[in-house]
Amino acid sequence: MNPLSDRINNLSTSQTLAMAALARELKAQGKDIISLSLGEPDFNTPDFIKEAAKKAIDENYSTYTPVDGYVELKEAICKKFKRDNDLDYKPSNIVVSTGAKQSLYNIAQVMLNEGDEVILPAPYWVSYYEIIKLSGGVPVEVPTSIDTDFKITAEQLEKAITPKTKMIWYSSPCNPSGSVYSREELTALAKVLEKHPNIYVVSDEIYEHINFTGTFCSIASIPGMLEKTITVNGVAKAFAMTGWRIGYIGAPEFIAKACTKIQGQVTSGANSIAQRATIAAVEADPKVLNYMVEAFHKRRDLVVGLIKEIPGLKINVPEGAFYVFPDVSSFFGKTLNGTKIENATDFSMYLLAEANVATVTGEAFGNPDCIRFSYATSEELLVEAMRRIKQALA
């Protein structure tokens, strides 16, 4: 008999982490793998943040932290929300966690009962589906397509709502598509949600600053939405702090208290040194990140241009994050170098075997027609990766 719980037996492995692990394994075997699978900036954490961490060590911030985060950090996050998002939060609305992934897990655990439905515009970040399922919720996928820039419409949202709908989760800029919702688009969604006061929104804004549109809108800033929105953010992506593991939420106070309650039983407060460093990050003018954003923008244009030269791949122009999400369905049913391609997973594995390029299947993100490339790597490697892919598909 299998002694493991049904809970873990029914949980899927993160496909992004699995592909990254496979790429590392093949590299260790001596294969020349270019990994475009993991969503991690290839920049170092800015020096002023590292200096804040060193100072915290010298000042002996080495004891347990408050479960919901240092009050100085929560105050800094409130100022950041007002400055960048026009959101009025108090420290009692903020909970700091060990990464935005824990923030999302906390939310699911405190908000969802068995059978509650959560609308997921597809494609969605891989862990949404499993976190919701693990918490007893029922993910309800609403498909979008490359022709609509992978964004859900108000009409689609209205049709997806049932008496069991409890929440909608989405990210903007979106992982994996790079789509950015405009204020007009979010206002249209908010008008639908006005008619359903018991539905809450999780707005994942972790890629907020890696945005090429020049504007950004938090749905919580739309009138009537603050009290039904949980805004999730963190410092991993924009500040190149993936390993520091700090995420946070802004939420109605009763939700923040509930998240603090569960976190107190599971992990307690987040890392002390990382929290002190995060104060420096969120207090900084976002313009300090321009050099990274400009590099990602340049790489986006490079990769989109190169993909357009590969017959059979259909690509839109993502407006944020550091991913492209081309439609590869024209290859389904075809045989390439003796390999039958039935779906996006077959296609992704074919590229790994024939081009030595690691990508992630769109099936992991709720879109079986696409694959995800991360362009968070050097221009030289991106050019070489696209050359190999073009050759493998010729």
C-alpha positions, 0 to 999 in steps of 0.5 A, a space after each residue: 500500500 502507498 502510505 502517502 496521503 491522497 493530498 500529495 498523491 493527487 498533487 502535480 509536480 511544478 512543470 517549470 521546476 521539473 524542466 529546469 531540473 531536467 535541464 540541469 541534469 542534462 548539463 551535468 551529463 555534459 550536454 550543451 543545454 540552453 535553458 529557457 525554462 525558469 522564470 528568474 532574472 539573470 541580474 544580480 540583486 542591486 548593491 543598495 539592497 545587499 548593503 541593507 542586508 549587510 547592515 541588518 546582519 551587523 545590527 543583529 537582526 537574528 531573532 524571530 520576526 513578527 508573523 506578519 512582518 516587521 512593522 517598518 517593512 509593512 509601513 514601507 509596503 503601504 507607501 509603495 502601494 500608494 506611490 505605485 498603485 494608488 492603493 490605501 492600505 494600513 499595516 494591518 492590511 499587509 502580510 509578509 510571507 516567504 515568497 509570493 507563492 506562500 502568500 497565494 497558498 495562505 490566501 487559498 487556505 483561508 478563503 476556500 472551502 471544499 467545492 468553491 470554484 475559482 475562475 482561472 483565465 488560461 493561460 495561468 501560472 502553473 501553481 495556481 491550479 494546484 494550490 487551489 486544488 490542494 485547498 479544496 477549491 475547484 479551478 475553472 479554466 476560461 480559455 483565451 487565445 493568442 488572437 486576444 493577447 491571452 486576456 479574458 473579456 468581461 463577457 467570458 467572465 460573466 459566463 464563467 460565474 456560477 453560484 459556487 464561484 468564490 474567487 478569480 485569480 489572475 496575473 498582470 503582467 501575466 506569467 506565462 504570456 506577458 499580457 498586461 491588462 489595461 485600466 479599461 479592460 480591468 474596469 470592464 471586469 470590475 463592472 461584472 464583479 460589481 454584480 457579484 459582491 461575494 466574489 473575491 479577486 486575487 491580483 498577482 502583480 509580481 511582474 508589475 515593474 517589468 512592464 513595457 507599456 508605460 502604465 500599470 493598473 491594479 484592479 484594487 484601485 478601481 472604485 468598489 474593488 479594494 475591499 474585494 481584492 487581495 493584491 499579491 506582490 513581492 521583490 523576486 522578479 523586479 529586484 532580482 531577489 528570487 532567492 531572498 524569498 519575500 512576498 506580501 499581500 495587501 488585503 481586507 483586514 479580516 483576510 490579512 488576519 486570517 493569513 497571519 493566523 495560518 502562517 503562524 502555525 506553518 512557518 511563522 515570520 519570514 527571514 529577518 535579514 531578507 525583510 530588512 533588505 526588502 525595506 530598501 527595495 520597496 522604498 526605492 524609486 522604481 526608476 532604479 530598475 530601468 536598466 533591467 527593464 530596458 534589457 528585458 525590453 530589448 530581449 523581448 524585441 529580439 526574441 519576437 523578431 527571431 521567432 517570426 522568422 521560424 515557419 510554423 510558430 505564431 507569436 504575439 508581442 507580450 507587453 511585460 514580464 520576460 516570457 514569450 508564449 508562441 502557438 506551436 499547434 501547426 506542428 501537431 500531427 506532424 513527424 519531425 526527424 522521426 518524432 511524432 508531435 501530438 501536443 505541446 508537451 511532445 513539442 517541448 520535449 522534441 526541442 530539448 532532445 533535438 535542439 538542446 533547448 529547454 522550454 515549458 509546455 503550455 499544458 502546464 499553464 492551461 493552454 495546450 497549443 503553446 510553449 513558454 520561453 523565458 528570455 531572462 538570459 543573455 542576448 547571445 544565448 537567445 540568438 543561439 537558442 532560436 538558431 537551434 530551434 529554427 534548425 530543428 524545425 526546418 
